Amino acid sequence: MSLIEFLWRSRDRYPLSEALVDEEVRWTYQELTQRVERVAENLAQRGIKLGDHVLVVMTNRRENIISYWACQRLGAIYTPVNFRLSEAELAYCIQDSCPRLIVAEEGVGVTHRLVDLSRYLEPSAPIVWVGRNHENDSFDSLYQSFSPSLSSDDLPVDSGTAIMLYTAGTTGRPKGVPRTHTNEISAAAAHIIQNRYEMLESTVAIMPFYHTMGMRSLLATTFLNGKLVLLPRYDSAKLAAAIAREQVSALYLVPTLFYDLASLPHIEQFNFHLLTKIGYAGAAMTSALTTQCFERFHPEIFVNHFGSSEVYTFSVCSWLDRKPTCAGRAGFHEQIRLVEINPGSGDPRALVKPGTPGEVIVNLSSPEAFHGYWNRPDATRAALRDGWYFTGDVAYQDDDGDLWVQGRVDDMIISGGENIHPLEVEDVLSQHPHVAEVAVAGIDDPKWGQIVAAFVVRLDPSLTTEELNQYCLANTTLADFKRPRQYIFVTEIPKSPVGKILRRKLREKDYRP
């Protein structure tokens, strides 16, 4: 099956079930499918065909969803990019993907420069604008009627590329990750199983569709005839109101957004009684925030999902009440190993002993796994070796066989010959009652090579370095050599658009004191 067939199945199963809510607009599965078919017909008339890239620069609004499904109808490659990219980064993604069409939201990010940027293409890609009305280049023009010409017998094959996501590029230029229909269907199925979703599940689409988490919410909800509530502009109060108003049953967010929601003043005024399933991914969640989520939301199911754009699932943990921050066991489709850390030249057979940190690698036989980066044979050679994907993540297994993620290989601090991973230090400091947020990074030191530095956002401005130092000394779970030797108070922790801590910026002193 191709992805579009899942939308058709949902339409046939419950045609009048609500599929999408976008502010005052509400569409059933029948209404959504009708609009998708009409836009697909128009795109076909404009020459979009199997294998063409359609670059999308847009927030999470209904036109974005229609663009996605219309691409799946034609076998075109939906290629969403972060609407917060700089001009140079956006230009790179355009030149790298060579789209046949660009769909952009007017007034978002640097989209006003798209006309100039698209001229670098040969042939140049036409732009369809969301936010313009009654013009030939407006998205509304794609709704005009045509005599149906697309046949249900002419569908993309499951091995064809359905979507290309760009990695965040926190350590270099973004890498395109092509994913097939099989990859995406398998990832959605795994997401449903691993989060124990049911038919008619509903969620709020906050995670952007240019991110793998946003795609999982979109597809899993569609497969289950669920309701997707769109929130193009994130605001924690609006999110809380949407959960209560639309009787949302599931949420899948990065920890930063759970922190905002759980910390919302007067949160008790919102009725969350149907929100029974929550899950997080994309970054580590501290023990303190895990406890806060249990206390605020009382979930029946609370899942930590560990994975990536390249292979959606590595592992999952649904016993966070017993083991906060644990990454659990290999996912539904996965085989994982921990091997000796040797960046760029690791051996998939060099297994580490239980309790010893190693690099997480994933078997590429998984139907969720990609098969190489777009136009980047160098990056592909570094990441894919002997049938395994080397993730660049460091973890260890405890005596029960559960996985505990310690951070990225590149983030590991080596101080006096000892390996120290930021997450274990952050988890201790985050439990201090006067710490709002904390990030740990290694700072160069002439004696030790690196020292552990903690960058702290204070809840109480009277919090001192000495108080934090004594707190770490009193904590029996943190070895003394892992204790921060420097505390730096900052107004905010630099993060990527999806909430990942940018330790590189901390090391480069690119933060606000």
C-alpha positions in Angstrom: 0.0 0.0 0.0 1.0 3.6 -0.5 0.2 6.3 2.0 -2.7 7.8 0.2 -4.6 4.5 0.5 -4.7 4.9 4.3 -6.5 8.3 3.9 -9.0 6.6 1.5 -9.5 3.7 4.0 -10.3 6.2 6.8 -12.7 8.1 4.5 -14.5 4.9 3.6 -14.6 3.7 7.2 -16.0 6.8 8.9 -16.6 9.5 6.2 -18.4 11.9 8.5 -15.9 11.6 11.4 -14.0 14.8 12.1 -10.5 14.7 10.6 -9.2 18.2 11.1 -9.8 21.3 13.1 -8.1 24.5 12.1 -9.5 27.4 14.2 -13.1 27.8 13.0 -12.7 25.3 10.1 -13.8 21.7 10.7 -13.5 19.0 8.0 -14.7 15.5 8.0 -12.7 12.7 6.3 -14.9 13.0 3.3 -14.4 16.8 3.0 -10.6 16.5 3.6 -10.3 13.8 0.9 -12.3 15.8 -1.6 -10.0 18.8 -1.2 -6.9 16.6 -1.5 -8.1 15.0 -4.7 -8.9 18.4 -6.2 -5.5 19.9 -5.3 -3.8 16.8 -6.6 -5.6 17.1 -9.9 -4.5 20.8 -10.2 -0.9 19.9 -9.3 -0.9 17.2 -12.0 -2.2 19.8 -14.5 0.8 21.9 -13.5 3.2 19.1 -14.4 3.9 17.7 -10.9 4.6 14.0 -11.2 6.1 10.9 -9.6 9.5 11.7 -7.9 9.2 15.5 -8.1 10.2 17.4 -4.9 7.6 19.8 -3.6 9.3 22.1 -1.1 6.9 23.3 1.6 7.7 26.3 3.9 4.6 26.6 6.1 3.3 26.4 9.7 0.9 23.6 10.8 -2.2 24.8 8.9 -4.7 22.9 6.8 -3.0 23.9 3.5 0.1 22.1 4.8 -1.9 18.9 5.4 -3.5 19.1 1.9 -0.1 19.7 0.3 1.2 16.5 2.1 -1.6 14.3 1.0 -1.7 15.7 -2.6 2.0 14.8 -2.9 1.2 11.3 -1.7 -1.6 11.1 -4.3 0.8 11.9 -7.1 3.9 10.1 -5.8 5.7 13.5 -5.5 8.1 13.9 -2.6 6.8 16.2 0.1 9.8 18.2 1.3 9.0 20.4 4.3 11.6 22.8 5.7 11.8 24.8 8.9 10.1 28.1 8.3 12.6 29.7 10.8 15.6 28.9 8.6 18.0 31.7 7.8 18.2 32.9 4.2 21.4 31.0 3.6 20.0 27.8 5.0 16.8 28.0 3.0 18.8 28.7 -0.1 20.8 25.6 0.6 17.7 23.4 1.0 16.3 24.7 -2.3 19.4 24.1 -4.2 19.9 20.7 -2.6 16.4 19.3 -3.3 15.8 21.0 -6.6 12.0 21.3 -6.2 9.6 21.4 -9.1 7.2 23.5 -7.0 7.4 25.6 -3.8 4.4 26.0 -1.5 5.0 28.9 1.0 3.1 30.8 3.6 3.3 34.5 3.0 4.8 36.5 5.9 6.5 33.5 7.6 10.2 33.6 8.2 12.3 34.7 5.2 9.7 33.5 2.6 9.7 37.1 1.2 13.1 36.1 -0.3 11.9 33.0 -2.0 11.4 34.5 -5.4 15.1 35.5 -5.6 16.3 32.2 -4.0 14.3 30.1 -6.5 16.0 31.8 -9.4 19.1 29.7 -8.7 17.2 26.7 -9.9 17.2 25.5 -13.5 14.4 25.5 -14.4 13.2 27.9 -11.7 10.4 26.5 -9.5 7.0 28.3 -9.4 5.7 29.4 -6.0 2.2 28.8 -4.7 1.4 31.2 -1.9 -0.7 30.4 1.2 -2.2 33.7 2.5 -2.9 35.3 -0.9 -6.5 35.3 -2.1 -7.9 35.1 -5.6 -4.6 35.3 -7.5 -3.2 32.8 -10.0 -0.3 32.0 -7.6 -2.4 31.5 -4.5 -3.1 28.2 -2.9 -6.8 28.9 -3.3 -6.3 28.6 -7.1 -5.6 24.9 -6.6 -9.2 24.3 -5.5 -10.6 25.0 -8.9 -12.5 22.2 -10.5 -11.1 19.9 -13.2 -12.5 16.8 -14.8 -11.0 13.9 -12.8 -8.0 12.4 -14.7 -6.2 10.6 -11.9 -6.9 6.9 -11.7 -6.9 4.9 -8.5 -5.0 2.3 -10.4 -2.1 4.7 -10.9 -0.5 4.9 -7.4 3.0 5.4 -6.2 4.8 2.2 -5.2 5.6 1.5 -1.5 9.4 1.6 -2.2 9.2 5.1 -3.7 10.2 8.2 -1.7 7.2 9.8 0.0 8.9 12.5 2.1 12.3 14.1 2.6 13.0 15.6 6.0 16.0 17.8 6.7 18.0 17.1 9.9 18.3 20.0 12.3 21.9 20.7 11.3 23.0 21.7 14.8 26.6 20.5 14.0 26.7 21.4 10.3 24.6 22.0 7.2 21.3 20.1 7.1 21.1 16.6 5.6 18.2 15.4 3.6 16.7 12.2 4.8 14.6 10.5 2.1 11.9 8.1 3.5 9.8 5.7 1.5 6.1 4.9 1.8 7.1 1.7 3.6 9.3 3.7 6.0 6.5 6.1 6.9 3.7 3.4 7.1 5.9 1.3 9.4 6.9 4.2 11.6 3.2 5.2 12.0 2.2 1.6 12.8 5.0 1.4 15.4 3.9 4.8 16.9 0.4 3.5 17.3 1.5 0.2 18.9 4.2 1.8 21.1 1.9 4.5 22.4 -1.1 2.2 22.6 -3.3 4.4 20.5 -6.9 3.3 19.6 -9.4 4.1 16.9 -10.7 7.7 16.9 -7.7 9.0 19.0 -7.3 12.8 18.9 -4.3 15.0 19.3 -3.0 18.6 18.9 -0.6 19.0 16.0 2.0 21.3 17.6 5.2 19.5 16.6 6.0 20.9 13.1 5.4 18.8 10.0 9.1 19.3 9.0 10.0 17.2 12.0 9.5 13.4 12.4 7.4 13.8 15.5 4.9 16.0 13.6 4.6 13.5 10.9 4.0 10.7 13.4 1.1 12.6 14.9 -0.4 13.3 11.5 -0.2 9.8 10.1 -1.1 7.9 13.3 -4.2 10.1 13.8 -5.2 9.7 10.1 -4.7 5.9 10.2 -7.0 5.7 13.2 -9.8 8.0 11.9 -8.7 10.4 14.6 -9.1 14.2 15.0 -6.1 16.4 14.4 -6.4 19.8 16.0 -4.0 22.3 14.4 -2.2 25.0 16.4 0.0 26.9 13.8 1.3 29.4 16.4 2.4 27.7 19.6 1.2 29.2 22.9 0.9 27.1 26.1 -2.4 28.7 27.1 -3.9 28.1 23.7 -2.6 24.5 23.8 -4.3 23.9 27.2 -7.5 25.4 25.9 -7.5 23.3 22.8 -6.9 20.1 24.8 -9.9 20.8 27.0 -12.2 22.2 24.2 -11.5 19.4 21.7 -11.4 16.6 24.3 -7.9 15.6 23.2 -6.9 12.1 24.3 -3.2 12.0 23.3 -0.2 14.3 23.2 3.3 13.8 21.7 5.7 16.6 22.4 9.3 17.6 23.1 10.0 18.0 26.9 10.3 21.8 26.5 6.6 22.0 25.5 5.5 19.7 28.4 7.5 22.0 30.7 5.6 25.0 29.4 2.3 23.2 29.8 2.9 21.8 33.2 4.1 25.2 34.5 1.2 27.1 33.2 -0.5 29.2 35.9 -4.0 28.1 36.9 -3.6 24.9 34.8 -6.2 23.3 37.1 -9.0 25.4 35.5 -8.6 23.2 32.3 -10.4 19.9 32.1 -7.9 17.3 30.9 -9.9 14.3 31.9 -9.7 12.6 28.5 -6.0 13.2 28.1 -4.8 9.7 29.1 -1.8 9.1 26.8 1.2 11.3 26.7 4.7 10.8 25.2 7.8 12.7 24.5 10.8 12.5 22.2 13.4 14.7 20.5 15.4 15.5 23.7 15.9 14.3 27.2 13.3 14.9 30.0 14.6 15.3 33.5 13.3 13.3 36.5 11.8 16.5 38.0 9.8 17.2 34.9 8.7 13.5 34.6 7.3 13.7 38.1 5.6 17.0 37.4 3.9 15.5 34.3 2.6 12.6 36.3 1.2 15.0 39.0 -0.3 17.5 36.5 -1.8 15.1 33.9 -2.3 11.7 35.6 -1.7 9.8 32.4 -2.6 6.2 32.1 0.2 5.8 29.5 3.4 7.9 29.5 6.1 6.9 27.0 9.6 8.0 26.3 10.4 7.5 22.7 14.1 7.4 21.6 14.7 7.7 17.9 15.6 9.9 14.9 14.5 11.1 11.5 16.7 8.4 9.9 15.2 5.4 11.8 12.0 6.5 13.6 12.3 4.2 16.6 15.3 3.1 18.5 13.7 2.2 21.8 10.7 3.0 24.0 9.9 3.1 27.7 6.4 3.1 29.2 7.4 2.5 32.8 8.6 6.0 33.7 6.8 5.8 37.0 9.4 3.3 38.1 12.4 4.5 36.0 12.2 8.2 35.1 14.3 9.2 32.1 14.8 5.5 31.1 14.7 4.8 27.3 13.5 1.2 27.8 13.8 -1.5 25.2 14.2 -1.8 21.5 11.1 -0.7 19.5 8.6 -2.9 17.7 10.6 -3.2 14.5 14.1 -2.8 15.9 17.3 -4.5 16.9 19.8 -2.3 18.7 23.3 -2.8 20.0 25.7 -0.8 22.1 29.2 -0.8 20.7 32.6 0.8 21.5 32.7 4.5 20.8 34.9 5.2 17.8 33.3 8.0 15.8 33.4 7.5 12.0 35.0 4.0 12.1 33.0 1.9 14.6 32.7 -1.9 14.4 29.1 -3.2 14.8 30.6 -6.4 16.4 32.5 -4.5 19.1 29.9 -4.9 21.8 30.3 -3.3 25.2 29.5 -5.0 28.5 26.3 -4.2 30.4 26.8 -1.1 32.5 29.4 0.3 30.1 28.5 3.3 27.9 28.6 2.6 24.2 27.3 4.1 20.9 23.7 3.0 20.0 23.5 1.4 16.6 20.3 0.1 14.9 19.9 -2.7 12.4 19.0 -1.3 9.0 16.7 -4.3 8.3 14.0 -2.3 10.1 11.2 -1.1 7.8 11.4 2.2 9.6 15.1 2.7 8.5 16.2 5.0 5.7 18.9 3.9 3.3 21.2 7.0 2.9 21.3 10.8 2.9 20.3 12.9 -0.1 23.3 14.0 -2.1 25.6 13.2 0.8 27.6 10.0 0.2 30.2 11.1 2.8 27.6 11.4 5.5 26.0 8.1 4.4 29.4 6.3 4.6 29.9 7.6 8.1 26.5 6.6 9.4 25.7 3.3 7.7 28.2 0.5 8.1 27.8 -3.2 7.6 24.0 -3.1 7.8 23.8 -0.9 10.9 23.0 2.8 11.5 25.4 4.4 13.9 23.3 7.0 15.7 25.9 9.1 17.4 24.1 8.6 20.7 25.7 7.2 23.9 23.8 4.9 26.3 24.3 2.0 28.7 22.2 -0.9 29.7 21.3 -1.6 33.3 21.1 -5.0 35.0 17.5 -5.3 33.9 18.4 -4.8 30.2 16.9 -1.3 30.1 18.6 1.4 28.0 19.7 4.8 29.6 20.7 7.5 27.1 23.6 9.7 28.2 23.8 12.1 25.3 25.5 12.5 22.0 29.0 11.2 21.3 30.0 14.8 20.3 28.7 16.1 23.7 30.7 13.7 25.8 33.0 15.6 28.3 36.4 14.2 28.9 37.9 15.6 32.1 41.2 14.3 33.4 40.7 11.2 31.3 37.2 10.4 32.7 34.2 10.3 30.4 31.3 12.4 31.7 27.9 12.7 30.0 25.9 15.9 30.4 22.5 14.3 31.0 23.4 12.6 34.3 24.7 15.9 35.7 21.7 17.8 34.4 19.3 15.3 35.9 20.7 15.9 39.4 20.7 19.7 39.2 17.2 19.9 37.7 15.8 18.5 40.9 17.0 21.5 42.9 13.8 23.5 43.8 15.3 26.8 42.7 16.5 25.6 39.2 14.2 26.3 36.3 16.4 24.8 33.6 19.9 23.5 33.3 22.3 22.5 30.6 25.8 21.0 31.0 28.7 21.3 28.6 32.5 20.8 28.6 34.7 23.9 28.6 38.3 23.7 27.6 40.8 23.7 30.5 44.6 23.6 30.3 44.9 21.2 33.2 42.0 18.8 32.9 41.4 19.1 29.1 37.8 20.0 29.8 35.8 20.9 32.9 32.1 20.4 33.6 30.2 23.7 33.4 26.6 24.0 34.3 24.5 26.7 32.7 21.5 27.4 35.0 18.3 29.4 34.6 17.2 30.3 38.2 13.7 30.3 39.6 15.0 32.2 42.6 17.5 35.0 41.8 19.2 34.5 45.2 20.4 31.0 44.2 24.2 30.9 44.4 27.1 28.8 43.0 28.0 27.6 46.5 24.4 26.4 47.1 24.4 24.4 43.9 27.9 23.0 44.7 26.8 21.8 48.1 23.7 20.3 46.6 25.9 18.2 44.2 28.2 17.2 47.0 25.3 15.9 49.0 23.9 13.9 46.1 25.1 10.3 46.5 24.3 9.4 42.9 26.7 11.8 41.3 30.4 11.0 41.5 32.6 13.8 42.7 34.6 13.9 39.4 31.4 14.6 37.6 30.4 17.6 39.7 30.4 20.9 37.8 33.5 23.0 38.4 31.9 26.1 37.0 28.3 27.5 37.3 27.1 30.1 34.8 23.7 31.8 35.4 21.8 32.5 32.1 18.4 33.9 31.2 17.7 31.0 28.8 19.2 27.9 27.5 19.8 28.0 23.7 17.7 25.4 21.9 16.9 24.3 18.4 13.3 25.0 17.1 12.2 21.6 18.4 13.7 21.9 21.9 17.2 20.3 21.6 19.8 21.9 23.7 22.5 23.5 21.6 25.6 22.8 23.6 27.8 24.1 20.8 26.5 27.6 21.5 27.2 27.2 25.2 30.8 26.2 24.5 31.1 29.1 22.2 29.7 31.5 24.8 26.7 32.2 22.6 24.1 32.7 25.3 22.4 35.5 27.3 23.8 36.0 30.8 
